[in-house]
Amino acid sequence: MHVQIVDTTLRDGEQAPGVAFSLREKVTIAWMLDQLGVAQIEAGTPAMGEVEQRAIAAIVRLGLKSRVSTWNRMVLADIRASLACGVQYVHISAPVSDIQIRYKLGKRHQWVLNRLRQACLYALEHGLAVTVGAEDASRADPGFLLEIALLAREVGVKRLRYCDTVGILDPFATFEHLVWLKENTSLELEFHGHNDFGLATANALAAIRAGVNWVNTTVGGLGERAGNTPVEALCRALNELYGWDSGLNLDYLPLIGRYVARAAGRLK
């Protein structure tokens, strides 16, 4: 089995407390991730402003082998900002749990479906490759999650990101959820986990067992709250425990690990 790594060190990793990469550090990390061999680099969120946009555009200009993508809300201005950065790949995140939709945003399911359709169609019409993110999927009603997946497929999206946004899954639940989703949609699936209970790597492995081919990681597990799935741990487990191909140059892991740790202020 070949697992594709989508590294989000430059987006979710930078949401870790006290972390703010400089433009030079972001460009260097992107170059190093490309040398590592990740399939896709989530380079940032253009809606955050001009500084972020300059960094993403600089990464695009490197001409990396890895795909360079951005994270976007279901907002047309976000998509326009991504287009201005020169990326060819965008990720559009949609809240799918009632906790997020009703109590955080004060909206209803139909509002999410309408906004997601509009954003996806706009991006696709402008020549972008689109992935859809099911934000807080681990707390979502399965029926609505399936509606999101079906809408994504209908408009021409080929990949859905299942997000354990608050890190509440264990490997058993992860496997069950992703097997069910795999059986009920023809989309490629991607898993995004958090390490709140120390299970991010185990959950990622369970997702892969369930048939997921794309997994989100960060270098050193850097990320919001307790962090994300560490690329080092996941790839060692894939290669050495299971004999699966991560597609990465494992000898390069210590070098990028030290650089990111220093840039994040975790290592002097």
Legacy VTK file of the C-alpha trace (Angstrom):
# vtk DataFile Version 3.0
C-alpha trace
ASCII
DATASET POLYDATA
POINTS 268 float
0.000 0.000 0.000
1.271 3.481 -0.893
0.280 6.239 1.547
0.320 9.868 0.421
1.427 12.424 3.005
-0.187 15.867 3.146
2.032 17.856 5.483
0.434 20.788 7.271
3.374 22.033 9.357
3.093 25.442 7.698
-0.628 25.738 8.423
-1.807 23.677 11.401
1.712 23.396 12.796
1.998 27.148 13.015
-1.163 27.215 15.142
0.831 25.722 18.015
1.259 28.122 20.945
4.145 30.538 20.476
4.953 29.515 16.897
5.304 32.120 14.141
7.582 31.175 11.262
9.330 33.926 9.306
8.946 34.082 5.534
12.430 32.640 5.086
11.657 29.818 7.521
8.410 28.988 5.717
10.143 28.824 2.352
12.956 26.715 3.799
10.528 24.312 5.500
8.586 23.921 2.248
11.802 23.179 0.345
12.815 20.633 2.996
9.393 18.962 2.912
9.820 18.623 -0.837
13.234 17.035 -0.300
11.623 14.713 2.237
9.211 13.648 -0.480
5.755 14.534 0.853
3.023 14.409 -1.786
1.426 17.697 -0.773
2.370 20.736 1.299
-0.426 22.746 2.902
1.406 26.053 2.735
-0.927 28.264 4.728
-4.151 30.266 4.825
-4.174 33.217 2.394
-7.123 34.826 4.204
-4.776 35.555 7.113
-3.350 38.476 5.186
-0.611 39.888 3.007
2.344 38.411 4.902
0.897 34.914 4.635
0.115 35.440 0.957
3.684 36.541 0.214
5.043 33.416 1.877
2.709 31.116 -0.057
3.527 32.840 -3.350
7.246 32.481 -2.623
6.760 28.759 -1.985
4.856 28.379 -5.263
7.736 30.065 -7.108
10.133 27.366 -5.890
8.615 24.984 -8.440
8.564 22.038 -6.052
7.683 18.473 -6.965
5.240 18.373 -4.039
1.790 19.835 -4.619
1.398 23.187 -2.873
-2.079 23.850 -1.477
-3.863 26.376 0.707
-6.516 26.106 3.416
-9.727 28.060 2.804
-13.102 28.699 4.348
-16.277 28.463 2.262
-15.738 32.097 1.301
-15.154 33.334 -2.246
-12.688 35.961 -1.018
-10.563 33.135 0.391
-10.513 31.400 -2.990
-9.598 34.639 -4.746
-6.722 35.138 -2.305
-5.501 31.610 -3.055
-5.676 32.290 -6.789
-3.585 35.427 -6.278
-0.904 33.305 -4.597
-0.571 31.175 -7.719
-1.472 27.800 -6.221
-3.150 25.081 -8.256
-4.622 23.198 -5.279
-7.053 24.460 -2.651
-8.601 22.840 0.379
-12.065 24.131 1.322
-13.134 23.393 4.884
-16.793 22.906 5.812
-18.063 22.564 9.403
-20.093 19.362 9.623
-20.950 18.865 13.308
-23.988 20.474 14.920
-21.683 21.857 17.608
-19.876 23.855 14.935
-22.844 24.662 12.694
-25.620 25.493 15.148
-23.853 26.579 18.322
-20.654 28.147 16.993
-21.924 29.706 13.755
-25.656 29.913 14.452
-26.439 28.377 11.057
-28.240 25.346 9.624
-27.171 22.390 7.503
-28.555 23.889 4.286
-26.451 27.011 4.761
-23.307 24.866 4.865
-24.335 22.922 1.761
-25.088 26.119 -0.167
-21.842 27.834 0.810
-19.757 24.750 0.104
-21.297 24.267 -3.331
-20.698 27.906 -4.224
-17.072 27.861 -3.055
-16.226 24.565 -4.767
-17.800 25.584 -8.064
-16.008 28.928 -8.006
-12.643 27.261 -7.400
-13.218 24.582 -10.028
-14.396 27.133 -12.597
-11.113 28.986 -12.064
-9.065 25.884 -12.804
-8.170 24.867 -9.266
-8.026 21.301 -8.005
-10.211 21.097 -4.896
-10.328 18.938 -1.799
-13.139 19.326 0.725
-12.569 19.139 4.463
-15.224 17.786 6.803
-14.349 19.833 9.876
-15.192 18.167 13.197
-16.317 15.034 11.331
-15.730 12.849 14.381
-18.625 14.624 16.163
-20.876 14.937 13.112
-24.158 13.263 12.298
-23.234 10.511 9.791
-26.163 11.401 7.564
-25.032 14.995 7.152
-21.426 13.920 6.663
-22.617 11.750 3.802
-24.543 14.710 2.334
-21.291 16.681 2.316
-19.474 13.818 0.602
-22.184 13.425 -2.026
-22.229 17.153 -2.739
-18.448 17.157 -3.129
-18.609 14.304 -5.616
-21.517 15.921 -7.484
-19.631 19.161 -8.171
-16.450 17.366 -9.245
-14.317 17.140 -6.102
-12.363 13.894 -5.860
-11.046 13.870 -2.277
-12.628 14.377 1.151
-10.659 15.125 4.314
-12.109 13.533 7.467
-11.075 15.748 10.383
-10.882 14.615 13.988
-10.690 18.300 14.815
-10.756 18.019 18.605
-8.841 14.736 18.838
-11.558 12.594 20.430
-11.209 9.397 18.390
-9.460 6.191 19.350
-8.131 3.744 16.723
-11.193 1.496 16.948
-13.661 4.326 16.309
-11.394 5.752 13.607
-11.401 2.436 11.768
-15.186 2.051 12.041
-15.907 5.612 10.883
-13.572 5.465 7.890
-14.661 1.985 6.781
-18.259 3.233 6.806
-17.346 6.356 4.837
-15.279 4.339 2.363
-18.212 1.998 1.758
-20.663 4.855 1.231
-18.727 7.182 -1.067
-16.501 6.836 -4.101
-14.291 9.757 -3.057
-10.641 9.395 -2.165
-10.320 9.856 1.593
-7.838 11.794 3.683
-7.423 11.685 7.477
-6.565 14.642 9.701
-5.939 13.761 13.341
-5.012 15.523 16.564
-3.060 14.194 19.513
-5.216 15.259 22.476
-5.211 11.711 23.893
-1.834 10.719 22.467
-3.502 8.661 19.728
-2.859 10.679 16.564
-0.377 8.203 15.077
-2.446 5.176 16.080
-5.554 6.786 14.605
-3.745 7.560 11.356
-2.646 3.924 11.092
-6.227 2.806 11.758
-7.473 5.160 9.035
-4.976 3.666 6.596
-6.137 0.172 7.548
-9.671 1.345 6.759
-8.638 2.275 3.227
-7.563 5.907 3.513
-4.709 6.777 1.142
-3.983 10.355 2.236
-2.879 11.315 5.765
-2.100 14.710 7.297
1.075 15.125 9.326
3.278 17.812 10.812
6.981 17.720 11.550
7.475 16.742 15.177
3.710 16.609 15.662
3.670 20.406 15.904
0.154 21.805 16.035
-2.802 23.264 17.872
-3.324 22.106 21.481
-1.579 18.721 21.853
-0.474 18.713 18.231
-0.979 16.638 15.111
0.188 13.301 13.732
4.017 13.406 13.685
5.386 12.610 10.241
8.371 10.882 11.850
6.330 8.440 13.938
3.832 7.669 11.194
6.421 6.958 8.532
8.587 4.809 10.790
5.531 2.774 11.717
4.446 2.413 8.097
7.859 1.341 6.888
9.126 -0.746 9.776
6.007 -2.244 11.362
3.876 -2.774 8.287
6.254 -2.689 5.347
4.083 -0.076 3.636
5.564 2.631 1.444
5.403 6.164 2.813
7.300 7.433 -0.220
9.562 9.512 2.019
13.324 9.781 2.357
13.513 8.644 5.981
17.186 9.595 6.264
16.094 13.225 5.854
13.753 13.189 8.860
16.349 14.195 11.520
17.497 17.202 9.490
14.037 18.659 8.904
13.022 17.762 12.453
15.862 19.812 13.935
15.220 22.757 11.637
11.489 22.943 12.392
12.102 22.522 16.132
14.519 25.468 16.112
12.225 27.619 13.968
9.342 26.849 16.337
11.421 27.744 19.387
11.382 24.174 20.682
15.132 23.655 20.319
18.038 26.031 20.871
LINES 1 269
268 0 1 2 3 4 5 6 7 8 9 10 11 12 13 14 15 16 17 18 19 20 21 22 23 24 25 26 27 28 29 30 31 32 33 34 35 36 37 38 39 40 41 42 43 44 45 46 47 48 49 50 51 52 53 54 55 56 57 58 59 60 61 62 63 64 65 66 67 68 69 70 71 72 73 74 75 76 77 78 79 80 81 82 83 84 85 86 87 88 89 90 91 92 93 94 95 96 97 98 99 100 101 102 103 104 105 106 107 108 109 110 111 112 113 114 115 116 117 118 119 120 121 122 123 124 125 126 127 128 129 130 131 132 133 134 135 136 137 138 139 140 141 142 143 144 145 146 147 148 149 150 151 152 153 154 155 156 157 158 159 160 161 162 163 164 165 166 167 168 169 170 171 172 173 174 175 176 177 178 179 180 181 182 183 184 185 186 187 188 189 190 191 192 193 194 195 196 197 198 199 200 201 202 203 204 205 206 207 208 209 210 211 212 213 214 215 216 217 218 219 220 221 222 223 224 225 226 227 228 229 230 231 232 233 234 235 236 237 238 239 240 241 242 243 244 245 246 247 248 249 250 251 252 253 254 255 256 257 258 259 260 261 262 263 264 265 266 267
